[in-house]
């Protein structure tokens, strides 16, 4: 089978607001790839993602996907990227009661209009996505507000999967969920990578996803380190970045919250 690879190219990127948080970012990422972005609190992880998806304009530099300049343009990035926000920053069904099925069906209906997809195909799409993310069938017609933290996180990922785009960007997908939920999300990320997508996540603790990780990017003090996990996740590197705020045991690394 011939796979159409997607290339993400970042040139001389500086991210931040009035002053740069990180400068001179130069990356080329080809699908399929899974990249974990790490760094102390305040290092620019979420800012980098928001710049990548076009919500924030960079202070300097350009972002290209498949040769198209998408810098600071959500209409263009939306053709290539689905974004999963932090669950703590996203209200699900608290203001307007909505069921799990309706939450995904609404997104699918909006997407289907652009592709002229039949109603029956929309229902099939919703069913397949809910089965993929592992939400029990008995919850499909329950209110979103009744879901656990882990189930809500999976639902946000499901919403991002409605659009069949080559890149999935997730901000702290393993935060605020239980161990069972983390395992499900970790397996789902592996499935997405195996489907030839570029998956980019921010994280505090890389251990849960490390066996599926192709590259790690660490942001710290205005610069970054990028490479394969075995090249980047070394005690000598982590000591400089986290100032001892980490624990290393066997093949696992736990990073503690640390503010620059």
Residue pairs with C-beta under 8 A, 6 or more apart in sequence:
3 31
3 196
5 30
5 31
5 196
6 30
6 31
6 65
6 66
6 80
6 166
6 167
6 198
7 28
7 29
7 30
7 31
7 64
7 65
7 66
7 67
8 27
8 28
8 29
8 30
8 63
8 64
8 65
8 167
8 198
9 27
9 28
9 29
9 63
9 64
9 65
10 25
10 26
10 27
10 28
10 61
10 62
10 63
10 64
11 26
11 61
11 62
11 63
11 64
12 24
12 25
12 26
12 60
12 61
12 62
13 22
13 23
13 24
13 25
13 26
13 51
13 58
13 60
13 61
13 62
13 63
14 20
14 22
14 23
14 24
14 25
14 58
14 59
14 60
14 61
15 21
15 22
15 25
15 44
15 47
15 48
15 51
15 56
15 58
15 59
16 22
16 44
16 47
16 59
17 47
20 59
20 60
20 222
21 43
21 44
21 47
21 219
21 222
22 43
22 44
22 47
22 48
22 219
22 222
22 223
22 224
23 60
23 222
23 223
24 223
25 48
25 61
25 224
27 217
27 226
29 35
29 198
29 215
30 198
31 166
31 167
31 196
31 197
31 198
32 193
32 194
32 195
32 196
32 197
32 198
33 193
33 198
33 199
33 214
33 215
34 189
34 190
34 193
34 198
34 199
34 200
34 201
34 209
34 212
34 213
34 214
34 215
35 198
35 199
35 200
35 201
35 213
35 214
35 215
35 216
35 217
36 201
36 202
36 203
36 206
36 209
36 210
36 213
36 215
36 216
36 217
37 45
37 48
37 49
37 200
37 201
37 202
37 203
37 216
37 217
37 218
37 219
38 45
38 202
38 203
38 204
38 206
38 216
38 217
38 218
38 219
38 255
39 45
39 218
39 219
39 220
39 241
40 220
40 241
40 242
40 245
40 258
40 259
40 260
41 257
41 258
41 259
41 260
42 259
42 260
43 219
43 220
43 221
43 260
44 219
45 171
45 202
45 219
46 86
46 171
46 202
47 56
48 202
48 219
49 83
49 169
49 171
49 200
49 202
50 56
51 57
51 58
51 63
51 72
52 63
52 77
52 81
52 169
52 200
53 74
53 77
53 81
53 83
53 169
54 70
54 71
54 72
54 73
54 74
54 75
54 76
54 77
54 78
55 74
56 72
57 71
57 72
58 71
58 72
61 71
62 69
62 71
63 69
63 70
63 71
64 70
65 77
65 80
65 81
65 167
66 80
68 76
69 76
70 76
70 77
70 80
78 163
79 165
80 165
80 166
80 167
81 165
81 167
81 168
81 169
82 160
82 161
82 162
82 163
82 165
82 167
82 168
82 169
83 160
83 169
83 170
83 171
84 156
84 157
84 159
84 160
84 168
84 169
84 170
84 171
84 173
85 156
85 171
86 171
86 172
86 175
87 149
87 152
87 153
87 156
87 172
87 175
87 176
87 177
88 175
88 176
90 156
92 103
92 144
92 145
92 147
92 152
92 155
92 156
93 103
93 143
93 144
93 145
94 145
97 143
97 145
98 106
98 143
98 144
99 140
99 141
99 142
99 143
99 144
100 130
100 135
100 139
100 140
100 141
100 142
100 143
100 144
100 147
100 155
101 126
101 130
101 140
101 141
103 144
103 155
103 159
104 126
104 129
104 130
104 155
104 158
104 159
104 162
105 122
105 123
105 126
107 159
107 162
108 122
108 125
108 126
108 129
108 162
109 122
111 117
111 162
111 163
112 121
112 122
112 125
117 125
125 162
129 158
129 161
129 162
130 137
130 140
130 158
132 158
132 161
132 188
132 191
133 154
133 155
133 157
133 158
133 161
133 184
133 188
134 154
134 184
134 188
135 147
135 151
135 154
135 155
135 158
139 146
139 147
139 151
144 152
144 155
147 155
148 177
148 178
148 181
149 176
149 177
149 178
149 181
150 177
150 178
150 180
150 181
150 182
150 184
150 185
151 181
153 173
153 174
153 176
153 177
153 181
153 185
154 181
154 184
154 185
154 188
157 168
157 170
157 173
157 185
157 188
160 168
160 170
161 168
161 192
166 196
166 197
166 198
167 197
167 198
167 199
167 200
168 192
168 197
168 198
168 199
168 200
169 199
169 200
169 201
170 189
170 199
170 200
170 201
170 202
171 201
171 202
172 201
172 202
172 203
172 204
173 185
173 189
173 201
173 203
174 182
174 185
174 186
174 203
174 205
174 208
174 209
175 204
177 185
182 208
183 208
186 208
186 209
186 212
189 199
189 201
189 209
189 212
190 212
192 199
193 199
193 212
193 214
201 209
203 209
204 255
204 257
205 253
205 254
205 255
206 213
206 216
206 229
206 233
206 253
206 255
207 251
207 252
207 253
207 254
210 229
210 233
210 251
210 252
210 253
213 229
214 228
215 226
215 227
215 228
215 229
216 225
216 226
216 227
216 228
216 229
216 232
216 233
217 224
217 225
217 226
217 232
218 224
218 225
218 226
218 232
218 237
218 241
220 240
220 241
220 260
221 260
225 232
225 237
225 241
226 232
233 253
235 248
238 246
238 248
238 253
238 255
242 255
242 256
242 258
243 258
245 255
245 256
245 257
245 258
246 253
246 254
246 255
246 256
247 253
247 254
247 256
